[in-house]
Amino acid sequence: MSRSAALFDRAQAVLPGGVNSPVRAFRAVGGTPFFVASAAGARLTDVDGRTYVDYVCSWGPLILGHAPPAVLAAIRDAAARGWTYGAPSGAEVELAELVRRRMPAVEMVRFVNSGTEATMAAVRVARAATRRDLILKFDGCYHGHGDGFLVKAGSGVATLGLPDSPGVPAGVAGLTLSVPFNDVAAVEEVFQRRGADLAAVIVEPFVGNVGFIPPEPQFHPTLRRLCDRHGALLIFDEVMTGFRVAPGGAQERIGIRPDLTTLGKIIGGGMPVGAYGGRGDLMRLVAPAGPVYQAGTLAGNPVAMAAGLATLAATATPDFYEALERRTARLVAGIADAARRRQVPMTVGHAGSMWGVYLAPGPVRNYAEAKATDTTLFASWHRAALARGVFLPPSAFEAAFVSSAHTDADIDFTIEQLDAALGEARAR
Ligand SMILES: *Cc1c(COP(=O)(O)O)cnc(C)c1O
């Protein structure tokens, strides 16, 4: 038995499903997960000594790859000065100022420990500011595991949501409406019927949690216009896209100014950090400046702030993003070429270094269309790729990432291995 398999056996007895986050268990692609011994640059090494070119990148935070020297030095330096104070430190102010420079719509910010916390608090602020209770989200968009987000659409467009997990009260789910992403007509209908009750629209500006889905050109401008007309707030959940798809996130890339923004992943450079921020008048509602309660024992942790500062410093120039986007475009084009040669229907896409592949002719514009793609073939392809040393996200419904540690040689190797793996998968 491999060391990974032995660890997974032990893990099953003490961790639900053997993991601390469901997708890590590989259930969507079959097989069992490898356990990591170490990571450096673009590569993970497992406890059996096998090495993988990593396109999961910790699900988004690692835009510089694993253990980049500048971030490692910042973490060491910060930790040597103590790793939590229960009192403010200068790094919190520096990171807040840096975020505001990169994302001018984030006039004020509050640091928390995860993306989940950030979205829950942003919705609380929106409800407090508007004195309304309903929120609108989009099918398949993920905003963390807060009760109000684990909701599936009711039977009609403007009907209230139903719990999508046991343990979510129907009364909580009923405060969330959900319609298809990219569906302007459905959004217009919701606003027409419920516009006066909507506190906020929350959206992943580029969807990354059902695979990669870009917005159609009129989608976000419509959200902005309808929110303004009906007095609802627009929340961009940029936990994944923030500092990923452009220096100033998706809001810069598509030219839309949201009222509130949620951040996570890259902002902590791989340490546990989330943040929510936006218009000053809204953020001044947050305690202790205002009455909306939200707090955190480890919030603004000095080691996490140092990792975030070092990561943002290393990604400060448009050149950084252009180089990363070019490399990602080459990878995605190479994969698409391989699929064409092998006559496997495939849709590929990317924004900056966030990318995704669907095994279907496409286009894939929303959750329902993503669900209809070939997940069985994806699972075989994933297994074959893993055996060849390429780690793709272990689910057809997750975006992938390229980091600045991925070299041109890594990209060439990956295209070659994914091509061969596609042939093997189809032969099964
Ligand atoms: C990852 C993610 C979250 C949740 O963040 P956690 O840190 O896992 O709680 C929320 N929204 C989006 C868009 C995400 O990608």
The ligand as an SDF file (V2000), in Angstrom:
LIG
                    3D

 15 15  0  0  0  0  0  0  0  0999 V2000
  -12.9220   30.1800   -2.3000 C   0  0  0  0  0  0  0  0  0  0  0  0
  -14.0720   31.0770   -2.4420 C   0  0  0  0  0  0  0  0  0  0  0  0
  -14.8590   31.4630   -1.3360 C   0  0  0  0  0  0  0  0  0  0  0  0
  -14.6740   30.8810    0.0310 C   0  0  0  0  0  0  0  0  0  0  0  0
  -13.4400   31.1940    0.5820 O   0  0  0  0  0  0  0  0  0  0  0  0
  -12.8840   30.2840    1.8020 P   0  0  0  0  0  0  0  0  0  0  0  0
  -11.6270   30.9560    2.1780 O   0  0  0  0  0  0  0  0  0  0  0  0
  -12.7210   28.9110    1.2340 O   0  0  0  0  0  0  0  0  0  0  0  0
  -13.9170   30.3350    2.8820 O   0  0  0  0  0  0  0  0  0  0  0  0
  -15.8530   32.4020   -1.5330 C   0  0  0  0  0  0  0  0  0  0  0  0
  -16.0920   32.9100   -2.7490 N   0  0  0  0  0  0  0  0  0  0  0  0
  -15.3850   32.5640   -3.8330 C   0  0  0  0  0  0  0  0  0  0  0  0
  -15.6710   33.1950   -5.1450 C   0  0  0  0  0  0  0  0  0  0  0  0
  -14.3620   31.6200   -3.7200 C   0  0  0  0  0  0  0  0  0  0  0  0
  -13.6770   31.2410   -4.8080 O   0  0  0  0  0  0  0  0  0  0  0  0
  1  2  1  0
  2  3  1  0
  2 14  2  0
  3  4  1  0
  3 10  2  0
  4  5  1  0
  5  6  1  0
  6  7  2  0
  6  8  1  0
  6  9  1  0
 10 11  1  0
 11 12  2  0
 12 13  1  0
 12 14  1  0
 14 15  1  0
M  END
$$$$
